[in-house]
Structures are given as structure tokens and as C-alpha cells.
Amino acid sequence: MLEEFIGANNLKAEIISFSTETPVAVILKQKKFVPRTIVQTKLFISAKKDEILTITPFGKEVQIELLEEIIGEDLLESNEEECLKITGYKRGFAPPISIYGVKVIIDPILENLNYIIAPISTKKYLKIPLEEVLSFNEDISFEVLTE
């Protein structure tokens, strides 16, 4: 699904695969990637069923109060089933692109990065220029999400 999206849109992104499960903690310990480029995504759902995908630095939790103030309504983080149904990916592994109809909010801490790296499974990571993330999402903004 994601591979096809990358190919069809000629994105400069690449999927980096490992032969075994390789959690972010291992990636950081082994210094496989520049730590500040690793991000986490979370999917939130409003009472009106609006969907919001947040992109924050790995290990920095979204402050739900800040996000609710931005959106203007109460939100809940999606559960495993909702995330899989909406994004096609397990919770914690939604890619920062290729999810239609979802509002994307990026923490401005990431704004000046050339690229970001997002886990998309326990063995795969997406490395993508930030400009591609901005270009291939319809409703996207930078907002302070973490403290």
C-alpha cells in the first residue's frame, strides 16, 4: 500500500527494512539513524469523527490539552482497531503520508529537518523528506503539540 503510493507519486522516500524486529530503542542504541529525525505518529478521533494524525519527535508525548485547543473539541487517541481501519496500519505505525481525509499536525520542533524517519512496522521504517510530507497531505499544519 505505502510502497505503491511512493512509486505512483515518484516520492524521494525510501522504506528501510530490517531482518528482525527492530524497535526504535534499538535503532537509537545502535545509532542507525540521527535521533532527532525519528518521529512517532498518533491518530486521534473527535466526537464528530474527524481524524487527526500527529507527528512529533520520538519520545515526546502529545499534550492532549494543546491538541484539543487547536482542534476545538474533545479528542481520544484511536485504539488498535480504529487505527488499522482508518490508516491500514497498526497503532503507532501509521505513516505520515498516504492517509486520505486525515488532518495532519506536525510539531514545529521538526520544521527545519530535511527528512524524518517513522516506524511503519516492527521491521520497517519510512525515511522521507519533510517537504514530501508537506506536499502529499491535503490538510496539514505546524502546531505546538509537546512541552
OpenMM code with the backbone's topology and positions (N, CA, C; nanometers):
from openmm import Vec3, app, unit

residues = "MET LEU GLU GLU PHE ILE GLY ALA ASN ASN LEU LYS ALA GLU ILE ILE SER PHE SER THR GLU THR PRO VAL ALA VAL ILE LEU LYS GLN LYS LYS PHE VAL PRO ARG THR ILE VAL GLN THR LYS LEU PHE ILE SER ALA LYS LYS ASP GLU ILE LEU THR ILE THR PRO PHE GLY LYS GLU VAL GLN ILE GLU LEU LEU GLU GLU ILE ILE GLY GLU ASP LEU LEU GLU SER ASN GLU GLU GLU CYS LEU LYS ILE THR GLY TYR LYS ARG GLY PHE ALA PRO PRO ILE SER ILE TYR GLY VAL LYS VAL ILE ILE ASP PRO ILE LEU GLU ASN LEU ASN TYR ILE ILE ALA PRO ILE SER THR LYS LYS TYR LEU LYS ILE PRO LEU GLU GLU VAL LEU SER PHE ASN GLU ASP ILE SER PHE GLU VAL LEU THR GLU".split()
positions = [
    Vec3(0.0833, -0.1188, 0.0000),
    Vec3(0.0000, 0.0000, 0.0000),
    Vec3(0.0878, 0.1252, 0.0000),
    Vec3(0.1746, 0.1412, 0.0986),
    Vec3(0.2619, 0.2576, 0.1057),
    Vec3(0.3650, 0.2556, -0.0070),
    Vec3(0.4178, 0.1369, -0.0348),
    Vec3(0.5164, 0.1235, -0.1429),
    Vec3(0.4573, 0.1703, -0.2754),
    Vec3(0.3315, 0.1339, -0.3017),
    Vec3(0.2653, 0.1732, -0.4252),
    Vec3(0.2456, 0.3239, -0.4299),
    Vec3(0.2090, 0.3839, -0.3162),
    Vec3(0.1896, 0.5286, -0.3092),
    Vec3(0.3206, 0.6010, -0.3391),
    Vec3(0.4286, 0.5546, -0.2821),
    Vec3(0.5603, 0.6150, -0.3046),
    Vec3(0.5979, 0.6062, -0.4524),
    Vec3(0.5798, 0.4879, -0.5114),
    Vec3(0.6126, 0.4682, -0.6526),
    Vec3(0.5245, 0.5489, -0.7454),
    Vec3(0.3943, 0.5471, -0.7213),
    Vec3(0.2994, 0.6169, -0.8086),
    Vec3(0.3199, 0.7678, -0.8075),
    Vec3(0.3698, 0.8212, -0.6956),
    Vec3(0.3887, 0.9657, -0.6825),
    Vec3(0.5347, 1.0088, -0.6965),
    Vec3(0.6216, 0.9137, -0.7328),
    Vec3(0.7641, 0.9416, -0.7503),
    Vec3(0.8249, 1.0149, -0.6310),
    Vec3(0.7902, 0.9700, -0.5109),
    Vec3(0.8436, 1.0326, -0.3903),
    Vec3(0.9900, 0.9960, -0.3707),
    Vec3(1.0619, 1.0833, -0.3077),
    Vec3(1.2025, 1.0603, -0.2761),
    Vec3(1.2171, 0.9783, -0.1480),
    Vec3(1.1131, 0.9165, -0.1053),
    Vec3(1.1102, 0.8391, 0.0185),
    Vec3(1.1681, 0.7000, -0.0030),
    Vec3(1.2119, 0.6403, 0.1068),
    Vec3(1.2574, 0.5019, 0.0996),
    Vec3(1.2107, 0.4264, 0.2238),
    Vec3(1.1827, 0.2991, 0.2024),
    Vec3(1.1471, 0.2121, 0.3138),
    Vec3(1.2713, 0.1324, 0.3496),
    Vec3(1.3104, 0.1445, 0.4755),
    Vec3(1.4292, 0.0761, 0.5256),
    Vec3(1.3816, -0.0447, 0.6055),
    Vec3(1.4237, -0.1632, 0.5630),
    Vec3(1.3801, -0.2877, 0.6268),
    Vec3(1.4927, -0.3528, 0.7046),
    Vec3(1.4568, -0.4167, 0.8139),
    Vec3(1.5487, -0.4950, 0.8946),
    Vec3(1.5017, -0.6395, 0.8935),
    Vec3(1.5926, -0.7330, 0.9090),
    Vec3(1.5567, -0.8748, 0.9017),
    Vec3(1.4852, -0.9237, 1.0271),
    Vec3(1.5028, -0.8536, 1.1373),
    Vec3(1.4361, -0.8914, 1.2618),
    Vec3(1.3639, -0.7695, 1.3177),
    Vec3(1.2797, -0.7935, 1.4181),
    Vec3(1.2125, -0.6816, 1.4828),
    Vec3(1.3174, -0.5873, 1.5382),
    Vec3(1.3010, -0.4593, 1.5068),
    Vec3(1.3999, -0.3596, 1.5455),
    Vec3(1.3269, -0.2370, 1.5991),
    Vec3(1.2965, -0.2378, 1.7291),
    Vec3(1.2261, -0.1232, 1.7869),
    Vec3(1.3128, 0.0029, 1.7856),
    Vec3(1.2478, 0.1171, 1.8002),
    Vec3(1.3181, 0.2448, 1.7973),
    Vec3(1.4291, 0.2488, 1.9017),
    Vec3(1.4063, 0.1921, 2.0190),
    Vec3(1.5093, 0.1919, 2.1239),
    Vec3(1.6383, 0.1262, 2.0745),
    Vec3(1.6259, 0.0194, 1.9980),
    Vec3(1.7429, -0.0491, 1.9420),
    Vec3(1.8083, 0.0387, 1.8361),
    Vec3(1.7274, 0.1010, 1.7524),
    Vec3(1.7781, 0.1910, 1.6484),
    Vec3(1.8610, 0.3025, 1.7116),
    Vec3(1.8087, 0.3591, 1.8191),
    Vec3(1.8792, 0.4678, 1.8871),
    Vec3(2.0093, 0.4181, 1.9500),
    Vec3(2.0034, 0.3036, 2.0143),
    Vec3(2.1218, 0.2480, 2.0805),
    Vec3(2.2318, 0.2153, 1.9791),
    Vec3(2.1925, 0.1621, 1.8653),
    Vec3(2.2894, 0.1240, 1.7627),
    Vec3(2.3279, 0.2404, 1.6715),
    Vec3(2.2649, 0.3564, 1.6943),
    Vec3(2.2938, 0.4773, 1.6160),
    Vec3(2.2766, 0.4549, 1.4657),
    Vec3(2.1669, 0.3866, 1.4305),
    Vec3(2.1360, 0.3607, 1.2897),
    Vec3(2.0901, 0.4873, 1.2172),
    Vec3(2.0194, 0.5751, 1.2901),
    Vec3(1.9677, 0.6989, 1.2334),
    Vec3(2.0035, 0.8145, 1.3257),
    Vec3(1.9964, 0.9356, 1.2725),
    Vec3(2.0149, 1.0550, 1.3555),
    Vec3(1.8936, 1.0634, 1.4483),
    Vec3(1.9127, 1.0602, 1.5804),
    Vec3(1.7995, 1.0531, 1.6746),
    Vec3(1.6918, 1.1599, 1.6558),
    Vec3(1.7303, 1.2832, 1.6260),
    Vec3(1.6293, 1.3900, 1.6166),
    Vec3(1.5394, 1.3769, 1.4936),
    Vec3(1.5741, 1.2882, 1.4002),
    Vec3(1.4917, 1.2698, 1.2804),
    Vec3(1.3831, 1.1631, 1.2994),
    Vec3(1.3923, 1.0879, 1.4077),
    Vec3(1.2948, 0.9804, 1.4312),
    Vec3(1.1679, 1.0395, 1.4929),
    Vec3(1.0554, 1.0068, 1.4312),
    Vec3(0.9273, 1.0619, 1.4755),
    Vec3(0.8319, 0.9498, 1.5162),
    Vec3(0.7264, 0.9920, 1.5820),
    Vec3(0.6168, 0.9000, 1.6117),
    Vec3(0.4882, 0.9641, 1.5637),
    Vec3(0.3976, 0.8805, 1.5199),
    Vec3(0.2672, 0.9285, 1.4753),
    Vec3(0.1603, 0.8722, 1.5673),
    Vec3(0.0580, 0.9526, 1.5886),
    Vec3(-0.0573, 0.9082, 1.6676),
    Vec3(-0.1835, 0.9574, 1.5984),
    Vec3(-0.2844, 0.8737, 1.6007),
    Vec3(-0.4123, 0.9078, 1.5395),
    Vec3(-0.5131, 0.9386, 1.6491),
    Vec3(-0.5768, 1.0544, 1.6370),
    Vec3(-0.6804, 1.0959, 1.7315),
    Vec3(-0.8119, 1.1106, 1.6560),
    Vec3(-0.9221, 1.0897, 1.7290),
    Vec3(-1.0550, 1.0978, 1.6684),
    Vec3(-1.1420, 1.1884, 1.7550),
    Vec3(-1.2160, 1.2791, 1.6883),
    Vec3(-1.3048, 1.3701, 1.7608),
    Vec3(-1.4430, 1.3074, 1.7748),
    Vec3(-1.5262, 1.3714, 1.8544),
    Vec3(-1.6642, 1.3256, 1.8721),
    Vec3(-1.7397, 1.3306, 1.7391),
    Vec3(-1.6988, 1.4229, 1.6504),
    Vec3(-1.7616, 1.4352, 1.5183),
    Vec3(-1.7033, 1.3359, 1.4185),
    Vec3(-1.6132, 1.2521, 1.4664),
    Vec3(-1.5462, 1.1506, 1.3851),
    Vec3(-1.4410, 1.2094, 1.2908),
    Vec3(-1.3939, 1.3314, 1.3204),
    Vec3(-1.2810, 1.3866, 1.2462),
    Vec3(-1.1554, 1.3127, 1.2916),
    Vec3(-1.0645, 1.2925, 1.1990),
    Vec3(-0.9422, 1.2178, 1.2294),
    Vec3(-0.8220, 1.3100, 1.2179),
    Vec3(-0.7344, 1.3044, 1.3167),
    Vec3(-0.6166, 1.3907, 1.3221),
    Vec3(-0.4956, 1.3026, 1.3464),
    Vec3(-0.3957, 1.3132, 1.2587),
    Vec3(-0.2704, 1.2406, 1.2744),
    Vec3(-0.1654, 1.3399, 1.3218),
    Vec3(-0.1025, 1.3106, 1.4343),
    Vec3(0.0032, 1.3976, 1.4846),
    Vec3(0.1392, 1.3359, 1.4541),
    Vec3(0.2362, 1.4242, 1.4280),
    Vec3(0.3740, 1.3821, 1.4047),
    Vec3(0.4602, 1.4604, 1.5031),
    Vec3(0.5238, 1.3881, 1.5939),
    Vec3(0.6068, 1.4505, 1.6969),
    Vec3(0.7413, 1.3783, 1.7046),
    Vec3(0.8408, 1.4431, 1.7652),
    Vec3(0.9675, 1.3736, 1.7849),
    Vec3(0.9444, 1.2475, 1.8685),
    Vec3(1.0182, 1.1418, 1.8374),
    Vec3(1.0018, 1.0177, 1.9114),
    Vec3(1.0303, 1.0428, 2.0594),
    Vec3(0.9408, 0.9912, 2.1440),
    Vec3(0.9568, 1.0044, 2.2886),
    Vec3(0.8905, 1.1272, 2.3473),
    Vec3(0.8431, 1.2191, 2.2632),
    Vec3(0.7733, 1.3384, 2.3115),
    Vec3(0.6237, 1.3139, 2.2975),
    Vec3(0.5555, 1.3120, 2.4079),
    Vec3(0.4126, 1.2826, 2.4067),
    Vec3(0.3297, 1.4045, 2.3671),
    Vec3(0.2266, 1.3801, 2.2898),
    Vec3(0.1317, 1.4850, 2.2536),
    Vec3(0.0579, 1.5271, 2.3800),
    Vec3(0.0553, 1.6562, 2.4052),
    Vec3(-0.0231, 1.7097, 2.5161),
    Vec3(-0.1661, 1.7249, 2.4656),
    Vec3(-0.2526, 1.6354, 2.5087),
    Vec3(-0.3898, 1.6298, 2.4572),
    Vec3(-0.4616, 1.7637, 2.4727),
    Vec3(-0.4328, 1.8365, 2.5809),
    Vec3(-0.4977, 1.9663, 2.6023),
    Vec3(-0.4605, 2.0648, 2.4912),
    Vec3(-0.3343, 2.0647, 2.4504),
    Vec3(-0.2904, 2.1527, 2.3415),
    Vec3(-0.3589, 2.1142, 2.2106),
    Vec3(-0.3661, 1.9851, 2.1836),
    Vec3(-0.4287, 1.9375, 2.0607),
    Vec3(-0.5777, 1.9699, 2.0587),
    Vec3(-0.6449, 1.9503, 2.1705),
    Vec3(-0.7882, 1.9809, 2.1769),
    Vec3(-0.8141, 2.1306, 2.1577),
    Vec3(-0.7226, 2.2138, 2.2078),
    Vec3(-0.7367, 2.3580, 2.1888),
    Vec3(-0.7220, 2.3941, 2.0406),
    Vec3(-0.6306, 2.3292, 1.9717),
    Vec3(-0.6100, 2.3529, 1.8280),
    Vec3(-0.7330, 2.3101, 1.7487),
    Vec3(-0.7840, 2.1919, 1.7794),
    Vec3(-0.8966, 2.1352, 1.7044),
    Vec3(-1.0296, 2.1968, 1.7465),
    Vec3(-1.0391, 2.2372, 1.8727),
    Vec3(-1.1623, 2.2995, 1.9210),
    Vec3(-1.2663, 2.2018, 1.9705),
    Vec3(-1.2237, 2.0800, 2.0004),
    Vec3(-1.3163, 1.9822, 2.0577),
    Vec3(-1.2384, 1.8705, 2.1275),
    Vec3(-1.3124, 1.7918, 2.2040),
    Vec3(-1.2500, 1.6806, 2.2764),
    Vec3(-1.2055, 1.5726, 2.1789),
    Vec3(-1.0931, 1.5107, 2.2111),
    Vec3(-1.0361, 1.4064, 2.1264),
    Vec3(-1.0001, 1.2844, 2.2092),
    Vec3(-0.9989, 1.1707, 2.1422),
    Vec3(-0.9499, 1.0469, 2.2018),
    Vec3(-0.8480, 0.9866, 2.1071),
    Vec3(-0.7432, 0.9274, 2.1638),
    Vec3(-0.6490, 0.8569, 2.0779),
    Vec3(-0.7162, 0.7303, 2.0284),
    Vec3(-0.6934, 0.6986, 1.9023),
    Vec3(-0.7562, 0.5807, 1.8432),
    Vec3(-0.7058, 0.4539, 1.9115),
    Vec3(-0.7908, 0.3539, 1.9120),
    Vec3(-0.7464, 0.2241, 1.9606),
    Vec3(-0.6883, 0.1456, 1.8431),
    Vec3(-0.6400, 0.0265, 1.8694),
    Vec3(-0.5743, -0.0544, 1.7652),
    Vec3(-0.6664, -0.0782, 1.6455),
    Vec3(-0.7907, -0.1157, 1.6728),
    Vec3(-0.8859, -0.1469, 1.5666),
    Vec3(-0.9189, -0.0239, 1.4814),
    Vec3(-0.9428, 0.0901, 1.5468),
    Vec3(-0.9740, 0.2135, 1.4737),
    Vec3(-0.8569, 0.2567, 1.3862),
    Vec3(-0.7362, 0.2509, 1.4421),
    Vec3(-0.6178, 0.2925, 1.3656),
    Vec3(-0.5987, 0.2038, 1.2429),
    Vec3(-0.6133, 0.0750, 1.2601),
    Vec3(-0.5970, -0.0191, 1.1497),
    Vec3(-0.7036, 0.0054, 1.0418),
    Vec3(-0.8268, 0.0289, 1.0841),
    Vec3(-0.9366, 0.0525, 0.9895),
    Vec3(-0.9163, 0.1823, 0.9111),
    Vec3(-0.8726, 0.2893, 0.9780),
    Vec3(-0.8590, 0.4203, 0.9146),
    Vec3(-0.7326, 0.4314, 0.8308),
    Vec3(-0.6211, 0.3794, 0.8831),
    Vec3(-0.4917, 0.4003, 0.8172),
    Vec3(-0.4395, 0.2784, 0.7430),
    Vec3(-0.4869, 0.1606, 0.7810),
    Vec3(-0.4319, 0.0376, 0.7245),
    Vec3(-0.3073, -0.0086, 0.7985),
    Vec3(-0.2742, 0.0620, 0.9067),
    Vec3(-0.1549, 0.0290, 0.9854),
    Vec3(-0.1912, 0.0145, 1.1325),
    Vec3(-0.1103, -0.0650, 1.2028),
    Vec3(-0.1293, -0.0804, 1.3463),
    Vec3(-0.1017, 0.0513, 1.4170),
    Vec3(-0.1608, 0.0651, 1.5339),
    Vec3(-0.1401, 0.1835, 1.6174),
    Vec3(0.0094, 0.2016, 1.6437),
    Vec3(0.0560, 0.3248, 1.6244),
    Vec3(0.1975, 0.3548, 1.6437),
    Vec3(0.2814, 0.3384, 1.5179),
    Vec3(0.2191, 0.2881, 1.4099),
    Vec3(0.2929, 0.2635, 1.2859),
    Vec3(0.2298, 0.3310, 1.1641),
    Vec3(0.1379, 0.4244, 1.1856),
    Vec3(0.0753, 0.4948, 1.0729),
    Vec3(0.1793, 0.5834, 1.0057),
    Vec3(0.1905, 0.5760, 0.8741),
    Vec3(0.2884, 0.6603, 0.8049),
    Vec3(0.2411, 0.8058, 0.8004),
    Vec3(0.3345, 0.8993, 0.7834),
    Vec3(0.2957, 1.0406, 0.7788),
    Vec3(0.2412, 1.0850, 0.6434),
    Vec3(0.2195, 0.9916, 0.5520),
    Vec3(0.1622, 1.0198, 0.4201),
    Vec3(0.0661, 0.9081, 0.3822),
    Vec3(-0.0081, 0.9287, 0.2753),
    Vec3(-0.0930, 0.8258, 0.2149),
    Vec3(-0.2142, 0.7862, 0.2984),
    Vec3(-0.2606, 0.8754, 0.3852),
    Vec3(-0.3834, 0.8500, 0.4607),
    Vec3(-0.4801, 0.9623, 0.4245),
    Vec3(-0.5764, 0.9318, 0.3396),
    Vec3(-0.6654, 1.0331, 0.2847),
    Vec3(-0.7717, 1.0770, 0.3847),
    Vec3(-0.8015, 1.2069, 0.3829),
    Vec3(-0.9074, 1.2616, 0.4656),
    Vec3(-0.8687, 1.2869, 0.6094),
    Vec3(-0.7428, 1.2712, 0.6424),
    Vec3(-0.6966, 1.2893, 0.7796),
    Vec3(-0.6215, 1.4215, 0.7892),
    Vec3(-0.6540, 1.5015, 0.8898),
    Vec3(-0.5802, 1.6251, 0.9156),
    Vec3(-0.4472, 1.5862, 0.9797),
    Vec3(-0.3385, 1.6450, 0.9316),
    Vec3(-0.2059, 1.6142, 0.9834),
    Vec3(-0.1504, 1.7375, 1.0546),
    Vec3(-0.1037, 1.7175, 1.1771),
    Vec3(-0.0438, 1.8263, 1.2536),
    Vec3(0.0963, 1.7827, 1.2944),
    Vec3(0.1933, 1.8672, 1.2598),
    Vec3(0.3342, 1.8389, 1.2878),
    Vec3(0.3828, 1.9338, 1.3956),
    Vec3(0.4529, 1.8802, 1.4942),
    Vec3(0.5128, 1.9644, 1.5969),
    Vec3(0.6226, 2.0490, 1.5317),
    Vec3(0.6262, 2.1799, 1.5563),
    Vec3(0.7244, 2.2669, 1.4910),
    Vec3(0.8706, 2.2364, 1.5269),
    Vec3(0.8945, 2.1556, 1.6260),
    Vec3(1.0318, 2.1120, 1.6568),
    Vec3(1.0922, 2.0442, 1.5335),
    Vec3(1.0073, 1.9847, 1.4502),
    Vec3(1.0521, 1.9103, 1.3320),
    Vec3(1.0628, 1.9962, 1.2060),
    Vec3(1.0197, 2.1196, 1.2145),
    Vec3(1.0024, 2.2038, 1.0955),
    Vec3(1.1279, 2.2215, 1.0101),
    Vec3(1.2442, 2.2278, 1.0674),
    Vec3(1.3649, 2.2547, 0.9894),
    Vec3(1.4441, 2.1299, 0.9516),
    Vec3(1.3861, 2.0128, 0.9708),
    Vec3(1.4558, 1.8903, 0.9333),
    Vec3(1.4456, 1.8672, 0.7826),
    Vec3(1.5498, 1.8107, 0.7255),
    Vec3(1.5469, 1.7763, 0.5831),
    Vec3(1.4599, 1.6535, 0.5593),
    Vec3(1.4631, 1.5597, 0.6530),
    Vec3(1.3841, 1.4380, 0.6409),
    Vec3(1.3445, 1.3886, 0.7794),
    Vec3(1.2449, 1.3004, 0.7805),
    Vec3(1.2039, 1.2345, 0.9049),
    Vec3(1.2026, 1.0844, 0.8814),
    Vec3(1.2100, 1.0109, 0.9907),
    Vec3(1.2073, 0.8651, 0.9846),
    Vec3(1.0970, 0.8178, 1.0785),
    Vec3(1.0010, 0.7443, 1.0229),
    Vec3(0.8861, 0.6974, 1.1001),
    Vec3(0.8773, 0.5454, 1.0959),
    Vec3(0.8601, 0.4809, 1.2111),
    Vec3(0.8382, 0.3361, 1.2081),
    Vec3(0.7039, 0.3065, 1.1428),
    Vec3(0.7029, 0.2084, 1.0510),
    Vec3(0.5768, 0.1696, 0.9863),
    Vec3(0.5428, 0.0232, 1.0143),
    Vec3(0.6341, -0.0467, 1.0817),
    Vec3(0.6099, -0.1813, 1.1326),
    Vec3(0.7223, -0.2108, 1.2311),
    Vec3(0.7235, -0.3294, 1.2858),
    Vec3(0.8294, -0.3636, 1.3809),
    Vec3(0.9620, -0.3893, 1.3106),
    Vec3(0.9589, -0.3999, 1.1773),
    Vec3(1.0804, -0.4251, 1.0999),
    Vec3(1.1088, -0.3206, 0.9926),
    Vec3(1.0195, -0.2232, 0.9762),
    Vec3(1.0347, -0.1278, 0.8664),
    Vec3(1.0191, 0.0168, 0.9133),
    Vec3(1.0982, 0.1031, 0.8486),
    Vec3(1.0950, 0.2461, 0.8751),
    Vec3(1.0829, 0.3205, 0.7433),
    Vec3(1.0091, 0.4304, 0.7447),
    Vec3(0.9958, 0.5164, 0.6284),
    Vec3(1.0860, 0.6378, 0.6483),
    Vec3(1.1779, 0.6591, 0.5558),
    Vec3(1.2619, 0.7786, 0.5551),
    Vec3(1.2093, 0.8659, 0.4419),
    Vec3(1.1654, 0.9864, 0.4773),
    Vec3(1.1003, 1.0721, 0.3784),
    Vec3(1.1368, 1.2186, 0.4033),
    Vec3(1.1671, 1.2924, 0.2959),
    Vec3(1.1920, 1.4352, 0.3135),
    Vec3(1.0674, 1.5037, 0.3714),
    Vec3(1.0891, 1.5964, 0.4626),
    Vec3(0.9763, 1.6670, 0.5229),
    Vec3(0.8952, 1.7407, 0.4168),
    Vec3(0.9617, 1.7922, 0.3144),
    Vec3(0.8895, 1.8632, 0.2072),
    Vec3(0.7915, 1.7702, 0.1356),
    Vec3(0.8231, 1.6420, 0.1260),
    Vec3(0.7309, 1.5454, 0.0635),
    Vec3(0.6085, 1.5240, 0.1530),
    Vec3(0.6300, 1.5196, 0.2838),
    Vec3(0.5186, 1.5059, 0.3778),
    Vec3(0.4249, 1.6255, 0.3615),
    Vec3(0.4837, 1.7453, 0.3508),
    Vec3(0.4030, 1.8664, 0.3348),
    Vec3(0.3287, 1.8674, 0.2017),
    Vec3(0.3923, 1.8193, 0.0972),
    Vec3(0.3323, 1.8212, -0.0369),
    Vec3(0.2237, 1.7169, -0.0562),
    Vec3(0.2344, 1.6050, 0.0129),
    Vec3(0.1429, 1.4944, -0.0136),
    Vec3(0.0409, 1.4707, 0.0974),
    Vec3(0.0083, 1.5755, 0.1704),
    Vec3(-0.1035, 1.5744, 0.2641),
    Vec3(-0.1884, 1.6963, 0.2324),
    Vec3(-0.3195, 1.6790, 0.2271),
    Vec3(-0.4076, 1.7885, 0.1879),
    Vec3(-0.4292, 1.8908, 0.2987),
    Vec3(-0.4474, 1.8459, 0.4214),
    Vec3(-0.4778, 1.9338, 0.5342),
    Vec3(-0.3669, 1.9160, 0.6363),
    Vec3(-0.2681, 2.0056, 0.6340),
    Vec3(-0.1503, 1.9884, 0.7178),
    Vec3(-0.1090, 2.1224, 0.7779),
    Vec3(-0.0615, 2.1190, 0.9013),
    Vec3(-0.0158, 2.2422, 0.9663),
    Vec3(0.0894, 2.2096, 1.0708),
    Vec3(0.1624, 2.3131, 1.1121),
    Vec3(0.2573, 2.3028, 1.2224),
    Vec3(0.1923, 2.3672, 1.3442),
    Vec3(0.1858, 2.2926, 1.4530),
    Vec3(0.1295, 2.3425, 1.5778),
    Vec3(0.2081, 2.2835, 1.6935),
    Vec3(0.2205, 2.3591, 1.8017),
    Vec3(0.2894, 2.3085, 1.9199),
    Vec3(0.2033, 2.1989, 1.9835),
    Vec3(0.2608, 2.0798, 1.9904),
    Vec3(0.1892, 1.9631, 2.0435),
    Vec3(0.2529, 1.9069, 2.1701),
    Vec3(0.3780, 1.9418, 2.1950),
    Vec3(0.4513, 1.8865, 2.3089),
    Vec3(0.5056, 2.0010, 2.3935),
    Vec3(0.5421, 1.9686, 2.5146),
    Vec3(0.6021, 2.0706, 2.6026),
    Vec3(0.7468, 2.0405, 2.6256),
] * unit.nanometer
topology = app.Topology()
chain = topology.addChain("A")
for resn in residues:
    res = topology.addResidue(resn, chain)
    for name in ("N", "CA", "C"):
        topology.addAtom(name, app.Element.getBySymbol(name[0]), res)
